[in-house]
Structure formats: C-alpha cells, structure tokens
Amino acid sequence: MRQMTLIGFLQAQNCTNQASSWRHPQSRTDSWSPDFYRHIARVLERGKFHLAFFDDRLSMPDMYGRDHAHTVAHGIRCIKMDPVTVLTVMGMATERLGLGSTYSTTYFEPFHVARLFATLDLMTEGRAAWNVVTSLNDGEAQNMGRDEVSAHDLRYDRADEFMAVVLGHWDTWEDDAIVQDKATGLFAHPEKVHRLDYQGRFLRSRGPFTVPRSAQGHPVVIQAGQSGRGKRFAAQWGEVVFTAYSDFETAKREYAEFKVDIARGGRDPEHVKVAQLVNTIAAASRSEAEDKWAEIQKLPLEIDALSLLSEALNFDFARKGMDEAFTDQELSEMSGLQGIRDRVLRVKKNPTVRDFIKISGRGRVHNPIVGGPKEVSDLMEQWFVERACDGFVLSATHVPGTYEDFVNFVVPELQRRGLFRTEYAGITLRDNLGIPVPPLAAWRRTLAPVT
Ligand SMILES: Cc1cc2nc3c(=O)[nH]c(=O)nc-3n(C[C@H](O)[C@H](O)[C@H](O)COP(=O)(O)O)c2cc1C
C-alpha cells in the first residue's frame, strides 16, 4: 500500500522559518548547541519520519534598510550555521532517519558539493539527501564575492550543468571497483574508476572523483522549484520535490501535471515523492490546539514581515512608506521569489507595503492545520489519498514543540489509519522512501529534456 512521506523542515538557525518562533515560551534557547539537534533528530526518528531536512541561506536578512541591526535585535534568522555539519551530529544520534540539506548551486563548486554529500552518505550508511537550490538574494552574492545575484533562468541553466557534474562525479567509482586484495596488492581496478572531463558553458571539472558510491548509490536529490523553469528543473532532476501549493484543487491539478512531466522525462513518477509544505498546530484535542494557535499568533512583529519580504523579494521595503503604492517599475525590480510577489499582485495591482504584509502573510504562520489527531489527520489523509501530494514537509512554529506534538498526537493516528508506516523499511533513505538504488549513469539515459 502507498505510504505517506513525512519530512521535518528544519533550520540550523536561531528560529524556525517563523522568525517569531524563538519568542515562543516553550522554544528551547540553545539552538546553536549539538544537544538541540540531537533531540530533534531523536524525536523525528521516534515518529518514523523519512527525513530531517535543513533549508539554507548564505546571509542574514539585511536587505530591509540595507542594515542588519534590526535582524540581530529581533532575532530574525540572524544565526545560520552550516547545515551539513549539523546533520552529521544528528546522524550520530540516529540510525534510520534520513538527513537532508540545502546547498547552493550558485556559490559552491560542484566537485565540492558532490564530495560533501557523498561523504555524508557514506558516514550515515546511505541516509543523505541534497536539496538543489539556485540562491536568490544579493546578501548571499555579496558574502560570496559577487555584486548581485544573477538572473533567475540563467541560474537554472547553470544548475543544469551543476547536476551533470555532481551526478557525473557520483558515477566515478563502479560498484565493484574496490577489491582491497592485500595478497596481490591491488586496491581497486583502475579501469572501473572514471574521469569525468566535463566542459560546459558555465562549469568545468576534470575528476576522477575521490569518493566511492554508498549503500544507496548516491544521495537522494531534493528540489523545490515553483516557477515554470523551476518545475521543469524539478521534473528533470528531483527525487523528492517540495511544493507550496496554495489550495487543494490547485495541488491536485499541478501534482497530476508534474507527474506527467516526470514520466515524459523517462522516469517512474512513483519514484519521485512530492511533499507539500504544511504547518500543523496539533494537540490532544481541538480546543487545546486552538489555545496553542492563539498563543502563537501573538508572537510575530511587523518588522519580521518587512525584513523577510525584503529578503525574499530582494527589494528594500524601507524605500516606501507603509501606505504608498509600488509603481510598476518597482514591482518589476523585485527579483527574488516571484511567487510571493505574484500572489500579492493577483489580489491588488499596485499594492502598498501594508498590502504586501497582509496578503503575503510573510512572517506569520500561513494557513495551519489546527486540531487534535482527528482534524489534522483528516486533512492530511485527503491530500494524500486524493493525490494532491505524496507526503508533507512539516514546518515548525516552535522547536522542539511542533515536532513533539506531531509525533505524539498525529503520527499514531496516521499509523492507525494505515497511511503511515509503523517501522522503518530499511537503513538507507532510498529503502525508506521506496526509491530504488540508481544504477550507474541511469540519469544519463533519462536525460530527454522535459518540455
Ligand atoms: C519547502 C521548501 C524549502 C526551500 N528551501 C530553500 C532553501 O533552503 N534555500 C533557498 O534558496 N530556497 C529554498 N526554497 C526555494 C526553492 O528552491 C525555489 O527557489 C522557490 O520555491 C521558487 O521557485 P523558483 O526557483 O522556480 O522560482 C525552498 C522552497 C520550499 C517550498
């Protein structure tokens, strides 16, 4: 029977993706300590989650007013650690939980990313995953030695090449290359270790790559493109794909279209898991959950929204007064997450700053499922069974509370309904996701462009 995929959406930072989360009375205050992450990992593994996943950004939000003072003062994602290092700590505290992280194709060399994740995959016995992103704001560019971020589609063109280099390197060592015969002195068959010699428009890398394949072949590839270009990229390369569909009907339609795109690209759509972003406020009963929700709604500040809007749209919202309408020119200058801008524009043609805050909901928990085990499971069941997604990536309002509540109240109900497994299927992430180990160079054979 088809089983729901469950993923914890984590941040190696001082708050969740809700900047206000650190103010929650039950949030732990040691989010830069190893014990904090070991604890989350154990909670997720107790709940049989497939994956603990970290987002990443290579700068603190400082686009608003072109200054970081407000970010630090209000704790708006101002601490951001390297997520792969944190994952190794979590890997040491668990045995089955998958371990995924974002790493940018814009600022790192593909050889480096390939080696980092291949090593993580070996050190965790095949539990690693990499989320491929194209990084979107100027703060990141300036921290990484550039002036500004490059154009959206160009970033994806470069990311296509990046994938060819990373996957190409991951194919370097044939599965039976290593013999380690002390008697003959042969370590590995030279003819089974290949040089890549990649030369593209943006990237070059020679090889041979220095890390052999893992128990799951290579790390699972995650992607979350939402634009037309982004979705084509995801259909081409993603094995787990994150979505942020706005509603159930849209989700059903887009999920179906996306699965067709995957098949058209030559892959089995059942082997690509679509996980919808979700916020849950769960408790033993609906009324307790509603009380929790009321408390959470008191936490966000206006400055959270202004800072995060400026960061995500790569546009300084301090340039405008609260009730001043943006001009067409200014709207076209917003070069970050186009989806946020477009959602606001669908409601109002020339919005003000206040409209942006209100309509985008940035800095606030968006449309959560609030309830006891029954209410939360009902909605998740509907989305999963009626094929609006294959599972969920669970965002937190406070940590570790959100994950503990979900594991204590919702997971048992999903298991009782037969929607979610009661035990891990195996050790590797692919075993647990039900995705087969990719044969060497399989990705080259399915490289028909998705149009
Ligand atoms: C659950 C989820 C997690 C994401 N994590 C990151 C991240 O860590 N870093 C990042 O730069 N973008 C992240 N994104 C943004 C996507 O990679 C993508 O850029 C965005 O959805 C817009 O789509 P587009 O790139 O096709 O315009 C995430 C998106 C989702 C839905």
The ligand as an SDF file (V2000), in Angstrom:
LIG
                    3D

 31 33  0  0  0  0  0  0  0  0999 V2000
    9.9970   23.5280    1.4880 C   0  0  0  0  0  0  0  0  0  0  0  0
   10.8710   24.4620    0.7040 C   0  0  0  0  0  0  0  0  0  0  0  0
   12.1890   24.6690    1.1250 C   0  0  0  0  0  0  0  0  0  0  0  0
   13.0380   25.5450    0.4360 C   0  0  0  0  0  0  0  0  0  0  0  0
   14.3020   25.7310    0.8770 N   0  0  0  0  0  0  0  0  0  0  0  0
   15.1080   26.6480    0.2700 C   0  0  0  0  0  0  0  0  0  0  0  0
   16.4000   26.9400    0.7670 C   0  0  0  0  0  0  0  0  0  0  0  0
   16.8360   26.3730    1.7460 O   0  0  0  0  0  0  0  0  0  0  0  0
   17.1590   27.8760    0.1410 N   0  0  0  0  0  0  0  0  0  0  0  0
   16.7260   28.5390   -0.9810 C   0  0  0  0  0  0  0  0  0  0  0  0
   17.4590   29.3700   -1.5170 O   0  0  0  0  0  0  0  0  0  0  0  0
   15.4880   28.2670   -1.4840 N   0  0  0  0  0  0  0  0  0  0  0  0
   14.6860   27.3670   -0.8900 C   0  0  0  0  0  0  0  0  0  0  0  0
   13.4280   27.1300   -1.3720 N   0  0  0  0  0  0  0  0  0  0  0  0
   13.0090   27.8590   -2.5690 C   0  0  0  0  0  0  0  0  0  0  0  0
   13.0210   26.9790   -3.8040 C   0  0  0  0  0  0  0  0  0  0  0  0
   14.2670   26.3640   -4.0290 O   0  0  0  0  0  0  0  0  0  0  0  0
   12.6240   27.7950   -5.0390 C   0  0  0  0  0  0  0  0  0  0  0  0
   13.6210   28.7230   -5.3800 O   0  0  0  0  0  0  0  0  0  0  0  0
   11.3520   28.5420   -4.7960 C   0  0  0  0  0  0  0  0  0  0  0  0
   10.3500   27.6220   -4.4520 O   0  0  0  0  0  0  0  0  0  0  0  0
   10.9210   29.3830   -6.0230 C   0  0  0  0  0  0  0  0  0  0  0  0
   10.8720   28.6510   -7.2030 O   0  0  0  0  0  0  0  0  0  0  0  0
   11.7410   29.0660   -8.4680 P   0  0  0  0  0  0  0  0  0  0  0  0
   13.1940   28.8870   -8.0690 O   0  0  0  0  0  0  0  0  0  0  0  0
   11.3260   28.0800   -9.5260 O   0  0  0  0  0  0  0  0  0  0  0  0
   11.4270   30.4900   -8.8070 O   0  0  0  0  0  0  0  0  0  0  0  0
   12.5620   26.2440   -0.6990 C   0  0  0  0  0  0  0  0  0  0  0  0
   11.2270   26.0480   -1.1250 C   0  0  0  0  0  0  0  0  0  0  0  0
   10.3820   25.1790   -0.4210 C   0  0  0  0  0  0  0  0  0  0  0  0
    8.9530   25.0020   -0.8880 C   0  0  0  0  0  0  0  0  0  0  0  0
  1  2  1  0
  2  3  1  0
  2 30  2  0
  3  4  2  0
  4  5  1  0
  4 28  1  0
  5  6  2  0
  6  7  1  0
  6 13  1  0
  7  8  2  0
  7  9  1  0
  9 10  1  0
 10 11  2  0
 10 12  1  0
 12 13  2  0
 13 14  1  0
 14 15  1  0
 14 28  1  0
 15 16  1  0
 16 17  1  0
 16 18  1  0
 18 19  1  0
 18 20  1  0
 20 21  1  0
 20 22  1  0
 22 23  1  0
 23 24  1  0
 24 25  2  0
 24 26  1  0
 24 27  1  0
 28 29  2  0
 29 30  1  0
 30 31  1  0
M  END
$$$$
